[in-house]
């Protein structure tokens, strides 16, 4: 294990960093729409069940493993079974791939934060986004050259993601999250207060929370709940293993997991109130139902919300600054954790300094991310995000749970975390990880594969899907195998040198 490992300075520092990793862009633009389109208030029932039977149990598992073994993903899985080490590298590689495009969306948000001061997107936010800002080409196969309006803020985002981890766990990541998280919460609360004072806000919240209990009989709603919990908690791609490995020896593992899980959940619910109160106002001002203006993803953040901000009766720029500032804060706190996952794996396995490991990780990542700063960047990002999540993160999660629940002594982790924790977990934890979670993740994976085989994702050409989706998904496997081979060669050479000396 690397001698260069740091340690969290306080429990609150770790919790803020863990919640900061879990809270990302999806909490603001994906969760509210998922709730509204899957039964409103009724969706919170399967969501809470998913959190308690999958999200928090996996957090306890990963916090326990990382704390006990005190290493990043490759070291954790390698110590359990030498053959599993390649899987740890695969998780780290998935984090690396996600980082390369996640930082691009943060760069967009950073630019829009600056546009917010004078509402620089004008009266046609859609035309501004696709034309003036992104310079979008007509297909993912037409790159259109490097767009410096994206490349310059992207460079700044990478610089932040390099500088913060270089300062160390305590002085860099922990301090950054102690600044970012309060700023994020304050920004969100200001948006909530402003949104609730607008005409039509009640209509938006009614659409958001109105329970449709008939939806609970639909299995797809339950799968959506498990999918939301799984993707939003930063589990199964090495982040929580790395973060928990920096915990002091006497740390309450179980309570930390519950606080992280419910903290992420609470922020998501609050985000929904902010989002749908403003969408309710927008719908009322246009004289249309809320569902006609509701959307998720990039469209919500960079088209629908700028339109809504333009229509506000006052405090337009302030609301815009708060909204896009929130996106930047949420994105940076998550991207730092992604960068830390891959770089800590390199530092641990090669006994390398943090600076050198981060220089390698960020340098290569920066170059790769430039493909998303081209005219086809939005298309490529959309394709890669879909396939790396469905065939990278989801599959890695399924394999991790099956390996640890069925081919490893799961009870040893429960026996390890319970004496450290005020609140102890019972046999329900084993049952959740052994039966419930793998079954639902398996069903999700099968349904995703079946859907993609029936209809190409978003109508993209097979060539584009293979070129970008296939390249990045298979690339994560290739990176894992290469890193394992390089590590094996490195340790072999190091052993021979020690024998000679």
One Martini backbone bead per residue (centre of mass of N, CA, C, O) as a GRO file, in nm:
protein
  501
    1UNK     BB    1   0.099   0.034   0.019
    2UNK     BB    2   0.084   0.353   0.015
    3UNK     BB    3   0.254   0.629   0.181
    4UNK     BB    4   0.058   0.871   0.047
    5UNK     BB    5  -0.166   0.864   0.237
    6UNK     BB    6  -0.439   0.997   0.378
    7UNK     BB    7  -0.666   1.192   0.601
    8UNK     BB    8  -0.927   1.275   0.761
    9UNK     BB    9  -0.994   1.540   0.987
   10UNK     BB   10  -1.310   1.464   0.979
   11UNK     BB   11  -1.626   1.351   0.975
   12UNK     BB   12  -1.757   1.591   0.823
   13UNK     BB   13  -1.560   1.581   0.586
   14UNK     BB   14  -1.641   1.304   0.478
   15UNK     BB   15  -1.947   1.348   0.447
   16UNK     BB   16  -1.925   1.584   0.250
   17UNK     BB   17  -1.769   1.426   0.033
   18UNK     BB   18  -1.973   1.195  -0.007
   19UNK     BB   19  -2.215   1.377  -0.073
   20UNK     BB   20  -2.071   1.534  -0.299
   21UNK     BB   21  -2.045   1.289  -0.482
   22UNK     BB   22  -2.349   1.211  -0.495
   23UNK     BB   23  -2.393   1.503  -0.559
   24UNK     BB   24  -2.522   1.599  -0.871
   25UNK     BB   25  -2.663   1.680  -1.163
   26UNK     BB   26  -2.894   1.461  -1.136
   27UNK     BB   27  -3.038   1.584  -0.884
   28UNK     BB   28  -3.148   1.835  -1.054
   29UNK     BB   29  -3.230   1.696  -1.362
   30UNK     BB   30  -3.346   1.392  -1.288
   31UNK     BB   31  -3.512   1.336  -1.030
   32UNK     BB   32  -3.770   1.513  -1.060
   33UNK     BB   33  -3.866   1.375  -1.327
   34UNK     BB   34  -3.881   1.086  -1.219
   35UNK     BB   35  -4.099   1.139  -1.012
   36UNK     BB   36  -4.322   1.269  -1.195
   37UNK     BB   37  -4.317   1.004  -1.408
   38UNK     BB   38  -4.358   0.787  -1.130
   39UNK     BB   39  -4.608   0.903  -0.923
   40UNK     BB   40  -4.471   1.098  -0.751
   41UNK     BB   41  -4.521   1.054  -0.426
   42UNK     BB   42  -4.531   0.739  -0.471
   43UNK     BB   43  -4.224   0.707  -0.553
   44UNK     BB   44  -4.105   0.733  -0.259
   45UNK     BB   45  -4.147   0.442  -0.179
   46UNK     BB   46  -3.949   0.287  -0.370
   47UNK     BB   47  -3.712   0.474  -0.307
   48UNK     BB   48  -3.685   0.400  -0.005
   49UNK     BB   49  -3.654   0.099  -0.048
   50UNK     BB   50  -3.398   0.121  -0.226
   51UNK     BB   51  -3.223   0.265  -0.016
   52UNK     BB   52  -3.251   0.029   0.212
   53UNK     BB   53  -3.179  -0.233   0.002
   54UNK     BB   54  -2.921  -0.088  -0.162
   55UNK     BB   55  -2.774   0.179  -0.108
   56UNK     BB   56  -2.687   0.148   0.195
   57UNK     BB   57  -2.568  -0.141   0.188
   58UNK     BB   58  -2.342  -0.062  -0.016
   59UNK     BB   59  -2.214   0.158   0.152
   60UNK     BB   60  -2.135  -0.023   0.387
   61UNK     BB   61  -1.961  -0.214   0.224
   62UNK     BB   62  -1.758   0.003   0.106
   63UNK     BB   63  -1.675   0.134   0.369
   64UNK     BB   64  -1.571  -0.127   0.503
   65UNK     BB   65  -1.358  -0.211   0.293
   66UNK     BB   66  -1.194   0.052   0.276
   67UNK     BB   67  -1.128   0.069   0.585
   68UNK     BB   68  -0.995  -0.213   0.622
   69UNK     BB   69  -0.783  -0.207   0.366
   70UNK     BB   70  -0.675   0.069   0.270
   71UNK     BB   71  -0.778   0.109  -0.042
   72UNK     BB   72  -0.828   0.091  -0.352
   73UNK     BB   73  -0.997  -0.096  -0.569
   74UNK     BB   74  -0.764  -0.288  -0.662
   75UNK     BB   75  -0.668  -0.353  -0.368
   76UNK     BB   76  -0.928  -0.465  -0.254
   77UNK     BB   77  -0.981  -0.698  -0.463
   78UNK     BB   78  -0.693  -0.823  -0.449
   79UNK     BB   79  -0.712  -0.902  -0.138
   80UNK     BB   80  -0.951  -1.106  -0.178
   81UNK     BB   81  -0.863  -1.160  -0.494
   82UNK     BB   82  -0.635  -1.172  -0.736
   83UNK     BB   83  -0.847  -1.201  -0.980
   84UNK     BB   84  -1.008  -0.922  -0.894
   85UNK     BB   85  -0.825  -0.678  -0.972
   86UNK     BB   86  -0.936  -0.607  -1.256
   87UNK     BB   87  -1.204  -0.500  -1.145
   88UNK     BB   88  -1.087  -0.257  -0.996
   89UNK     BB   89  -0.975  -0.127  -1.255
   90UNK     BB   90  -1.248  -0.100  -1.394
   91UNK     BB   91  -1.373   0.097  -1.197
   92UNK     BB   92  -1.158   0.316  -1.236
   93UNK     BB   93  -1.204   0.343  -1.545
   94UNK     BB   94  -1.495   0.440  -1.529
   95UNK     BB   95  -1.430   0.700  -1.380
   96UNK     BB   96  -1.253   0.815  -1.601
   97UNK     BB   97  -1.461   0.826  -1.828
   98UNK     BB   98  -1.671   1.002  -1.683
   99UNK     BB   99  -1.487   1.248  -1.641
  100UNK     BB  100  -1.440   1.331  -1.948
  101UNK     BB  101  -1.760   1.434  -1.963
  102UNK     BB  102  -1.849   1.571  -1.698
  103UNK     BB  103  -1.666   1.829  -1.722
  104UNK     BB  104  -1.821   1.951  -1.963
  105UNK     BB  105  -2.084   2.026  -1.816
  106UNK     BB  106  -1.944   2.214  -1.618
  107UNK     BB  107  -1.844   2.408  -1.836
  108UNK     BB  108  -2.120   2.498  -1.924
  109UNK     BB  109  -2.213   2.603  -1.646
  110UNK     BB  110  -1.988   2.813  -1.618
  111UNK     BB  111  -2.075   2.982  -1.861
  112UNK     BB  112  -2.373   3.028  -1.763
  113UNK     BB  113  -2.293   3.183  -1.513
  114UNK     BB  114  -2.190   3.427  -1.677
  115UNK     BB  115  -2.452   3.473  -1.846
  116UNK     BB  116  -2.643   3.545  -1.601
  117UNK     BB  117  -2.579   3.857  -1.559
  118UNK     BB  118  -2.715   3.909  -1.881
  119UNK     BB  119  -2.865   3.689  -2.028
  120UNK     BB  120  -2.681   3.568  -2.285
  121UNK     BB  121  -2.904   3.371  -2.436
  122UNK     BB  122  -3.154   3.521  -2.470
  123UNK     BB  123  -3.465   3.451  -2.645
  124UNK     BB  124  -3.302   3.172  -2.764
  125UNK     BB  125  -3.178   2.914  -2.598
  126UNK     BB  126  -3.166   2.688  -2.812
  127UNK     BB  127  -3.007   2.839  -3.032
  128UNK     BB  128  -2.769   2.915  -2.851
  129UNK     BB  129  -2.671   2.636  -2.767
  130UNK     BB  130  -2.645   2.493  -3.057
  131UNK     BB  131  -2.504   2.737  -3.194
  132UNK     BB  132  -2.324   2.959  -3.044
  133UNK     BB  133  -2.197   2.758  -2.832
  134UNK     BB  134  -2.169   2.449  -2.954
  135UNK     BB  135  -2.173   2.417  -3.264
  136UNK     BB  136  -2.365   2.212  -3.387
  137UNK     BB  137  -2.384   1.950  -3.569
  138UNK     BB  138  -2.560   1.704  -3.774
  139UNK     BB  139  -2.352   1.484  -3.644
  140UNK     BB  140  -2.139   1.255  -3.480
  141UNK     BB  141  -1.951   1.227  -3.752
  142UNK     BB  142  -1.927   1.552  -3.720
  143UNK     BB  143  -1.706   1.741  -3.551
  144UNK     BB  144  -1.612   2.056  -3.640
  145UNK     BB  145  -1.411   2.105  -3.435
  146UNK     BB  146  -1.283   2.315  -3.205
  147UNK     BB  147  -1.443   2.462  -2.915
  148UNK     BB  148  -1.346   2.736  -2.725
  149UNK     BB  149  -1.608   2.784  -2.552
  150UNK     BB  150  -1.539   2.500  -2.413
  151UNK     BB  151  -1.228   2.453  -2.377
  152UNK     BB  152  -1.165   2.675  -2.169
  153UNK     BB  153  -1.352   2.591  -1.929
  154UNK     BB  154  -1.243   2.301  -1.927
  155UNK     BB  155  -0.958   2.375  -1.832
  156UNK     BB  156  -1.048   2.493  -1.561
  157UNK     BB  157  -1.178   2.239  -1.445
  158UNK     BB  158  -0.921   2.067  -1.452
  159UNK     BB  159  -0.755   2.246  -1.264
  160UNK     BB  160  -0.934   2.202  -1.016
  161UNK     BB  161  -0.911   1.878  -1.028
  162UNK     BB  162  -0.601   1.903  -0.959
  163UNK     BB  163  -0.548   2.097  -0.718
  164UNK     BB  164  -0.722   1.980  -0.489
  165UNK     BB  165  -0.590   1.687  -0.464
  166UNK     BB  166  -0.292   1.786  -0.433
  167UNK     BB  167  -0.346   1.904  -0.136
  168UNK     BB  168  -0.524   1.670  -0.040
  169UNK     BB  169  -0.751   1.539   0.169
  170UNK     BB  170  -0.763   1.762   0.393
  171UNK     BB  171  -0.659   2.036   0.226
  172UNK     BB  172  -0.849   1.976  -0.026
  173UNK     BB  173  -1.114   1.802  -0.037
  174UNK     BB  174  -1.233   1.882   0.237
  175UNK     BB  175  -1.227   2.194   0.207
  176UNK     BB  176  -1.388   2.211  -0.056
  177UNK     BB  177  -1.653   2.079   0.064
  178UNK     BB  178  -1.688   2.296   0.294
  179UNK     BB  179  -1.764   2.502   0.064
  180UNK     BB  180  -1.953   2.372  -0.153
  181UNK     BB  181  -2.194   2.265   0.017
  182UNK     BB  182  -2.301   2.528   0.145
  183UNK     BB  183  -2.334   2.678  -0.127
  184UNK     BB  184  -2.537   2.480  -0.246
  185UNK     BB  185  -2.758   2.503  -0.028
  186UNK     BB  186  -2.802   2.807  -0.043
  187UNK     BB  187  -2.877   2.821  -0.341
  188UNK     BB  188  -3.121   2.631  -0.319
  189UNK     BB  189  -3.286   2.792  -0.107
  190UNK     BB  190  -3.320   3.043  -0.280
  191UNK     BB  191  -3.475   2.897  -0.506
  192UNK     BB  192  -3.709   2.799  -0.336
  193UNK     BB  193  -3.813   3.071  -0.235
  194UNK     BB  194  -3.852   3.196  -0.515
  195UNK     BB  195  -4.039   2.978  -0.636
  196UNK     BB  196  -4.275   2.990  -0.412
  197UNK     BB  197  -4.350   3.306  -0.495
  198UNK     BB  198  -4.479   3.206  -0.752
  199UNK     BB  199  -4.694   3.181  -0.990
  200UNK     BB  200  -4.773   2.828  -1.010
  201UNK     BB  201  -4.611   2.658  -0.803
  202UNK     BB  202  -4.836   2.463  -0.709
  203UNK     BB  203  -4.864   2.316  -0.980
  204UNK     BB  204  -4.579   2.201  -0.984
  205UNK     BB  205  -4.596   2.048  -0.707
  206UNK     BB  206  -4.838   1.875  -0.785
  207UNK     BB  207  -4.689   1.723  -1.013
  208UNK     BB  208  -4.454   1.620  -0.833
  209UNK     BB  209  -4.638   1.494  -0.568
  210UNK     BB  210  -4.874   1.364  -0.686
  211UNK     BB  211  -5.026   1.072  -0.615
  212UNK     BB  212  -4.988   0.751  -0.801
  213UNK     BB  213  -5.065   0.439  -0.684
  214UNK     BB  214  -5.086   0.271  -0.952
  215UNK     BB  215  -4.772   0.270  -1.012
  216UNK     BB  216  -4.691   0.042  -0.800
  217UNK     BB  217  -4.774  -0.193  -1.018
  218UNK     BB  218  -4.519  -0.097  -1.172
  219UNK     BB  219  -4.211  -0.227  -1.230
  220UNK     BB  220  -4.070   0.024  -1.364
  221UNK     BB  221  -4.079   0.203  -1.112
  222UNK     BB  222  -3.894   0.031  -0.935
  223UNK     BB  223  -3.654   0.038  -1.128
  224UNK     BB  224  -3.625   0.347  -1.124
  225UNK     BB  225  -3.557   0.364  -0.824
  226UNK     BB  226  -3.302   0.186  -0.830
  227UNK     BB  227  -3.156   0.349  -1.046
  228UNK     BB  228  -3.142   0.620  -0.896
  229UNK     BB  229  -2.987   0.519  -0.648
  230UNK     BB  230  -2.744   0.394  -0.791
  231UNK     BB  231  -2.649   0.653  -0.966
  232UNK     BB  232  -2.648   0.877  -0.709
  233UNK     BB  233  -2.420   0.730  -0.492
  234UNK     BB  234  -2.138   0.638  -0.602
  235UNK     BB  235  -2.159   0.329  -0.679
  236UNK     BB  236  -1.945   0.079  -0.826
  237UNK     BB  237  -1.669   0.293  -0.901
  238UNK     BB  238  -1.458   0.341  -0.631
  239UNK     BB  239  -1.514   0.594  -0.456
  240UNK     BB  240  -1.594   0.480  -0.164
  241UNK     BB  241  -1.337   0.319  -0.128
  242UNK     BB  242  -1.142   0.557  -0.132
  243UNK     BB  243  -1.267   0.744   0.085
  244UNK     BB  244  -1.277   0.524   0.324
  245UNK     BB  245  -0.958   0.480   0.332
  246UNK     BB  246  -0.929   0.778   0.496
  247UNK     BB  247  -1.028   0.678   0.752
  248UNK     BB  248  -1.021   0.646   1.057
  249UNK     BB  249  -1.018   0.375   1.259
  250UNK     BB  250  -1.243   0.531   1.437
  251UNK     BB  251  -1.537   0.461   1.260
  252UNK     BB  252  -1.873   0.521   1.170
  253UNK     BB  253  -2.005   0.342   0.922
  254UNK     BB  254  -2.318   0.324   0.931
  255UNK     BB  255  -2.390   0.622   0.982
  256UNK     BB  256  -2.245   0.733   0.735
  257UNK     BB  257  -2.427   0.588   0.531
  258UNK     BB  258  -2.699   0.711   0.618
  259UNK     BB  259  -2.622   1.009   0.585
  260UNK     BB  260  -2.549   0.995   0.287
  261UNK     BB  261  -2.817   0.883   0.176
  262UNK     BB  262  -3.014   1.101   0.306
  263UNK     BB  263  -2.868   1.352   0.201
  264UNK     BB  264  -2.913   1.295  -0.099
  265UNK     BB  265  -3.221   1.272  -0.087
  266UNK     BB  266  -3.286   1.557   0.026
  267UNK     BB  267  -3.162   1.718  -0.205
  268UNK     BB  268  -3.342   1.606  -0.429
  269UNK     BB  269  -3.613   1.707  -0.316
  270UNK     BB  270  -3.535   2.007  -0.309
  271UNK     BB  271  -3.478   2.035  -0.610
  272UNK     BB  272  -3.770   1.975  -0.700
  273UNK     BB  273  -3.895   2.229  -0.578
  274UNK     BB  274  -3.736   2.432  -0.745
  275UNK     BB  275  -3.802   2.326  -1.029
  276UNK     BB  276  -4.132   2.304  -1.012
  277UNK     BB  277  -4.196   2.594  -0.936
  278UNK     BB  278  -4.081   2.721  -1.201
  279UNK     BB  279  -4.246   2.542  -1.398
  280UNK     BB  280  -4.522   2.637  -1.300
  281UNK     BB  281  -4.484   2.929  -1.387
  282UNK     BB  282  -4.429   2.875  -1.685
  283UNK     BB  283  -4.698   2.735  -1.748
  284UNK     BB  284  -4.885   2.969  -1.662
  285UNK     BB  285  -4.765   3.187  -1.859
  286UNK     BB  286  -4.845   2.986  -2.117
  287UNK     BB  287  -5.106   2.803  -2.074
  288UNK     BB  288  -4.988   2.520  -1.968
  289UNK     BB  289  -4.902   2.229  -1.878
  290UNK     BB  290  -4.643   2.111  -1.696
  291UNK     BB  291  -4.564   1.861  -1.882
  292UNK     BB  292  -4.479   2.052  -2.131
  293UNK     BB  293  -4.211   2.176  -1.963
  294UNK     BB  294  -4.106   1.913  -1.879
  295UNK     BB  295  -3.770   1.792  -1.806
  296UNK     BB  296  -3.449   1.648  -1.876
  297UNK     BB  297  -3.138   1.740  -1.847
  298UNK     BB  298  -3.006   1.950  -2.072
  299UNK     BB  299  -3.279   2.081  -2.145
  300UNK     BB  300  -3.343   2.191  -1.864
  301UNK     BB  301  -3.079   2.358  -1.800
  302UNK     BB  302  -3.026   2.506  -2.114
  303UNK     BB  303  -3.344   2.578  -2.190
  304UNK     BB  304  -3.583   2.585  -1.990
  305UNK     BB  305  -3.457   2.767  -1.766
  306UNK     BB  306  -3.386   3.016  -1.935
  307UNK     BB  307  -3.680   3.066  -2.013
  308UNK     BB  308  -3.786   3.099  -1.724
  309UNK     BB  309  -3.597   3.332  -1.643
  310UNK     BB  310  -3.696   3.534  -1.857
  311UNK     BB  311  -4.007   3.525  -1.725
  312UNK     BB  312  -3.946   3.665  -1.485
  313UNK     BB  313  -4.053   3.942  -1.281
  314UNK     BB  314  -3.773   3.900  -1.118
  315UNK     BB  315  -3.452   3.823  -1.038
  316UNK     BB  316  -3.313   3.679  -1.282
  317UNK     BB  317  -3.003   3.679  -1.236
  318UNK     BB  318  -3.001   3.556  -0.954
  319UNK     BB  319  -3.133   3.291  -1.028
  320UNK     BB  320  -2.924   3.209  -1.241
  321UNK     BB  321  -2.677   3.210  -1.055
  322UNK     BB  322  -2.785   2.994  -0.860
  323UNK     BB  323  -2.833   2.764  -1.058
  324UNK     BB  324  -2.545   2.749  -1.201
  325UNK     BB  325  -2.390   2.736  -0.939
  326UNK     BB  326  -2.505   2.463  -0.849
  327UNK     BB  327  -2.395   2.300  -1.084
  328UNK     BB  328  -2.099   2.356  -1.026
  329UNK     BB  329  -2.081   2.251  -0.735
  330UNK     BB  330  -2.190   1.965  -0.789
  331UNK     BB  331  -1.985   1.886  -1.008
  332UNK     BB  332  -1.713   1.927  -0.862
  333UNK     BB  333  -1.759   1.733  -0.620
  334UNK     BB  334  -1.775   1.484  -0.814
  335UNK     BB  335  -1.516   1.508  -0.993
  336UNK     BB  336  -1.311   1.482  -0.767
  337UNK     BB  337  -1.386   1.186  -0.698
  338UNK     BB  338  -1.316   1.068  -0.977
  339UNK     BB  339  -1.020   1.148  -0.982
  340UNK     BB  340  -0.937   1.008  -0.715
  341UNK     BB  341  -0.991   0.715  -0.795
  342UNK     BB  342  -0.772   0.682  -1.019
  343UNK     BB  343  -0.522   0.817  -0.883
  344UNK     BB  344  -0.519   0.634  -0.625
  345UNK     BB  345  -0.467   0.373  -0.775
  346UNK     BB  346  -0.191   0.452  -0.881
  347UNK     BB  347  -0.054   0.532  -0.614
  348UNK     BB  348  -0.094   0.259  -0.465
  349UNK     BB  349   0.022   0.045  -0.684
  350UNK     BB  350   0.305   0.242  -0.737
  351UNK     BB  351   0.404   0.420  -0.511
  352UNK     BB  352   0.295   0.714  -0.568
  353UNK     BB  353   0.257   1.026  -0.599
  354UNK     BB  354   0.001   1.241  -0.619
  355UNK     BB  355   0.109   1.430  -0.837
  356UNK     BB  356   0.182   1.216  -1.047
  357UNK     BB  357  -0.094   1.072  -1.065
  358UNK     BB  358  -0.255   1.332  -1.140
  359UNK     BB  359  -0.098   1.407  -1.394
  360UNK     BB  360  -0.174   1.157  -1.552
  361UNK     BB  361  -0.483   1.161  -1.528
  362UNK     BB  362  -0.538   1.462  -1.620
  363UNK     BB  363  -0.381   1.465  -1.883
  364UNK     BB  364  -0.538   1.241  -2.031
  365UNK     BB  365  -0.825   1.341  -1.973
  366UNK     BB  366  -0.801   1.613  -2.117
  367UNK     BB  367  -0.752   1.503  -2.402
  368UNK     BB  368  -1.010   1.329  -2.427
  369UNK     BB  369  -1.226   1.564  -2.364
  370UNK     BB  370  -1.196   1.723  -2.642
  371UNK     BB  371  -1.416   1.568  -2.805
  372UNK     BB  372  -1.650   1.729  -2.635
  373UNK     BB  373  -1.540   2.020  -2.778
  374UNK     BB  374  -1.692   1.972  -3.023
  375UNK     BB  375  -1.955   1.983  -3.247
  376UNK     BB  376  -2.021   1.666  -3.142
  377UNK     BB  377  -2.021   1.653  -2.826
  378UNK     BB  378  -2.319   1.604  -2.742
  379UNK     BB  379  -2.357   1.334  -2.885
  380UNK     BB  380  -2.121   1.180  -2.758
  381UNK     BB  381  -2.206   1.217  -2.466
  382UNK     BB  382  -2.480   1.075  -2.485
  383UNK     BB  383  -2.373   0.799  -2.570
  384UNK     BB  384  -2.162   0.742  -2.349
  385UNK     BB  385  -2.345   0.774  -2.103
  386UNK     BB  386  -2.542   0.547  -2.166
  387UNK     BB  387  -2.330   0.304  -2.195
  388UNK     BB  388  -2.164   0.338  -1.930
  389UNK     BB  389  -2.410   0.302  -1.740
  390UNK     BB  390  -2.543   0.029  -1.858
  391UNK     BB  391  -2.236  -0.125  -1.920
  392UNK     BB  392  -2.077  -0.035  -1.659
  393UNK     BB  393  -2.204   0.041  -1.385
  394UNK     BB  394  -2.426  -0.180  -1.371
  395UNK     BB  395  -2.238  -0.425  -1.420
  396UNK     BB  396  -2.038  -0.367  -1.192
  397UNK     BB  397  -2.248  -0.386  -0.968
  398UNK     BB  398  -2.338  -0.675  -1.016
  399UNK     BB  399  -2.061  -0.811  -0.985
  400UNK     BB  400  -1.991  -0.709  -0.705
  401UNK     BB  401  -2.232  -0.834  -0.550
  402UNK     BB  402  -2.190  -1.127  -0.632
  403UNK     BB  403  -1.903  -1.165  -0.531
  404UNK     BB  404  -1.946  -1.066  -0.228
  405UNK     BB  405  -2.214  -1.240  -0.157
  406UNK     BB  406  -2.112  -1.541  -0.288
  407UNK     BB  407  -1.757  -1.527  -0.284
  408UNK     BB  408  -1.779  -1.401   0.008
  409UNK     BB  409  -1.749  -1.303   0.347
  410UNK     BB  410  -1.993  -1.097   0.439
  411UNK     BB  411  -1.995  -1.126   0.753
  412UNK     BB  412  -1.712  -0.993   0.804
  413UNK     BB  413  -1.815  -0.701   0.757
  414UNK     BB  414  -2.033  -0.690   0.971
  415UNK     BB  415  -1.831  -0.759   1.205
  416UNK     BB  416  -1.659  -0.498   1.154
  417UNK     BB  417  -1.874  -0.252   1.167
  418UNK     BB  418  -2.037  -0.285   1.433
  419UNK     BB  419  -1.820  -0.206   1.658
  420UNK     BB  420  -1.790   0.094   1.521
  421UNK     BB  421  -2.105   0.124   1.569
  422UNK     BB  422  -2.398   0.242   1.702
  423UNK     BB  423  -2.538   0.117   1.452
  424UNK     BB  424  -2.657  -0.202   1.387
  425UNK     BB  425  -2.651  -0.463   1.163
  426UNK     BB  426  -2.831  -0.713   1.027
  427UNK     BB  427  -2.944  -0.969   0.825
  428UNK     BB  428  -3.078  -0.781   0.615
  429UNK     BB  429  -2.817  -0.705   0.473
  430UNK     BB  430  -2.752  -0.980   0.347
  431UNK     BB  431  -3.018  -1.016   0.191
  432UNK     BB  432  -3.000  -0.770   0.009
  433UNK     BB  433  -2.717  -0.847  -0.126
  434UNK     BB  434  -2.793  -1.148  -0.215
  435UNK     BB  435  -3.091  -1.089  -0.356
  436UNK     BB  436  -3.224  -0.811  -0.427
  437UNK     BB  437  -3.006  -0.647  -0.580
  438UNK     BB  438  -2.916  -0.853  -0.804
  439UNK     BB  439  -3.195  -0.895  -0.926
  440UNK     BB  440  -3.252  -0.595  -1.011
  441UNK     BB  441  -2.991  -0.548  -1.174
  442UNK     BB  442  -3.041  -0.775  -1.374
  443UNK     BB  443  -3.306  -0.668  -1.492
  444UNK     BB  444  -3.200  -0.395  -1.585
  445UNK     BB  445  -2.988  -0.504  -1.783
  446UNK     BB  446  -3.176  -0.669  -1.966
  447UNK     BB  447  -3.366  -0.434  -2.047
  448UNK     BB  448  -3.148  -0.254  -2.174
  449UNK     BB  449  -3.059  -0.452  -2.391
  450UNK     BB  450  -3.335  -0.495  -2.526
  451UNK     BB  451  -3.386  -0.200  -2.603
  452UNK     BB  452  -3.118  -0.155  -2.775
  453UNK     BB  453  -3.186  -0.387  -2.983
  454UNK     BB  454  -3.449  -0.267  -3.097
  455UNK     BB  455  -3.346   0.043  -3.043
  456UNK     BB  456  -3.160   0.285  -3.115
  457UNK     BB  457  -3.027   0.525  -2.947
  458UNK     BB  458  -3.192   0.810  -3.035
  459UNK     BB  459  -3.134   0.725  -3.350
  460UNK     BB  460  -2.863   0.638  -3.381
  461UNK     BB  461  -2.618   0.516  -3.541
  462UNK     BB  462  -2.438   0.233  -3.541
  463UNK     BB  463  -2.168   0.371  -3.592
  464UNK     BB  464  -2.181   0.573  -3.353
  465UNK     BB  465  -2.222   0.367  -3.126
  466UNK     BB  466  -1.963   0.203  -3.181
  467UNK     BB  467  -1.752   0.434  -3.180
  468UNK     BB  468  -1.835   0.548  -2.888
  469UNK     BB  469  -1.970   0.347  -2.701
  470UNK     BB  470  -1.781   0.106  -2.758
  471UNK     BB  471  -1.508   0.242  -2.707
  472UNK     BB  472  -1.553   0.330  -2.402
  473UNK     BB  473  -1.641   0.061  -2.285
  474UNK     BB  474  -1.401  -0.112  -2.389
  475UNK     BB  475  -1.182   0.081  -2.284
  476UNK     BB  476  -1.219   0.013  -1.983
  477UNK     BB  477  -1.117  -0.276  -2.011
  478UNK     BB  478  -0.839  -0.215  -2.135
  479UNK     BB  479  -0.731  -0.043  -1.905
  480UNK     BB  480  -0.746  -0.264  -1.690
  481UNK     BB  481  -0.550  -0.465  -1.825
  482UNK     BB  482  -0.308  -0.277  -1.853
  483UNK     BB  483  -0.275  -0.202  -1.552
  484UNK     BB  484  -0.226  -0.492  -1.457
  485UNK     BB  485   0.028  -0.546  -1.628
  486UNK     BB  486   0.196  -0.307  -1.531
  487UNK     BB  487   0.189  -0.378  -1.232
  488UNK     BB  488   0.318  -0.657  -1.254
  489UNK     BB  489   0.583  -0.555  -1.378
  490UNK     BB  490   0.661  -0.355  -1.157
  491UNK     BB  491   0.675  -0.562  -0.917
  492UNK     BB  492   0.882  -0.749  -1.047
  493UNK     BB  493   1.112  -0.542  -1.073
  494UNK     BB  494   1.119  -0.452  -0.775
  495UNK     BB  495   1.197  -0.732  -0.661
  496UNK     BB  496   1.468  -0.762  -0.815
  497UNK     BB  497   1.603  -0.508  -0.704
  498UNK     BB  498   1.592  -0.593  -0.402
  499UNK     BB  499   1.764  -0.853  -0.436
  500UNK     BB  500   2.022  -0.709  -0.537
  501UNK     BB  501   2.033  -0.506  -0.281
   0.00000   0.00000   0.00000
